[in-house]
């Protein structure tokens, strides 16, 4: 008999007991004797019995699986989020299906449809940079699936969310540069349509205005990856508009700016101070080491998962969107002091 075909009925037949007794023994039911539980569990291990997850999900009307749609698994911040998600889900007896949009709208739509077809119990989402239409996420809500956004939220879709205070974190990062004597600070921002980009830009501008510094539109550039930051620094140098400080929307952007500046013979932080956002592993090994904002990815993932599981386990609760706001912490290193 193949181990993959072993059922509760097979174990019951071999032991001469009823299938319901086997089922309750496997669930450690108090009505079943210790001797019977021992016999059932030992035989189940011997025969390599595996519960039929599909049949169980149909019986319970729940798959005990949650879906995650994430922009990039390789990004340190998002991998930290996944760790938080999986730890909480595992402890609650749930499995996790992870999908990567790779920042593409079409991939995100395909991911959402796949999770829906696999009957997951709920979905955690951080939207792709390309996504400006969110009908696929609205469909998840219409189908009754609990939905929780993390980091990148969609205001037009009513759902729970977990974010950090991006504006305040950006304000603190920019103010740190100002307090260290920087007067012409550039901001390398993310895509305009993303709420986090708007919030971080607003925090940057608040610090600039509060300090009475001149706002320069030429110093606010959409550059949210390594290559774009490289090009932005070179363009500023070509136009003799190099800043004395750069607040970048993420660490890879900051590192791209740092490398471009160094190739131009610019000393960091003496001539240009640089600070990033996310505090990934690379920030501690650059030369000089990179100042950054810690986004607390693990805490964000674990918090979002607890909210989602509570929605799954309590579907009858009146829905009032929950918003959890975490505080980003400034981590000062050599690149900005």
C-alpha positions, 0 to 999 in steps of 0.5 A: 500500500502506497503511503500517499494513499493511506487513509483514516479508514486504513488505520481503523481497519488494521487496528480493528476500531472505528474511523471516528475513533482514529480521527479523534485519537489523532486530534488528541481527544480527551474521550480516547484512552491513552493506549488507543492514542498511542497505538493510532499515532504509532501506526500513523507514523509507521505507515507515513499517514498524511491528512488529506488537506483538500478534504479537510478544508472542504469539511472545515470550509477553511484551507488554513492557508493565507496568501502573500503578494510581495513586490520582491522577495530578494529585498531585505525589508520584504524578506524580513516581513515574510519571516514575521508572517511565517512565524505567526502563521506557523504558530497558528497552524496556517501555511503561507503561499508566497507570490512575487509580483516583481513590481509588475501589475500583470503579475500582481493580477495573476497572483491575486487570481491564483490565490483566489482559485486556491481558496486561501483564507485571506491575503496580505498585500504590498502593491507593485510599483506598476499598479494603478488599477486595483480591480483585482484587489477589490475582487478579493474583497467582493469574494469575502476574503479578508485583505490586509495591506502592509507597507504599500497601501491602496486608499481606494480599497477599504481594508486593514493595513500596517505601515510605518509613519513614513512622513515622520521617518523621512522628516527625522532623516532629513532633519538629521542631515540639516542638524549636521550642517547640510543646506542643499539636500536632495530627495531621491523619491519613489513613484508619485502614485505610491502613498509611501512616496508622497509621505516620504516626500512630505516629511522631507519637505517639512524638515526643509521648510521648518529649517528655513532652507530654500526648496529646490525642485531640481533637487527632488528627483524620481529615482528609486533604484541603484541605476536611477540614483547613479544617473541622478547624481551624474546629471546633477554633477553635469549641471553643477547642482550637486547637493551636500546631502541626499535623502534616498527613498530606499537603501539601494538608491542611497548606495547607487548615489554613493557609488556614483559620487565616489566614482566622481571623486566626491568624498562621503560624508565630507562633501555629500552626506547620504541617508537611506531607508529600510536599514537592510543588510547592505547598509552595514557593509558599505564603505562608508557604512550607510545611515538609514531608517529601520522599517521594522519589517519583521514586526510589520509582517507579524502584526499584519498576520495577526490582524488577518488571522483574527479576521479569518477566525472571526468573520462575523465581526463588524468590519471597521478598518484597522490601521496600525502605524509603526515608528521608523527608527533612525540608524546613524552610521558613517555616511551622514556624520 
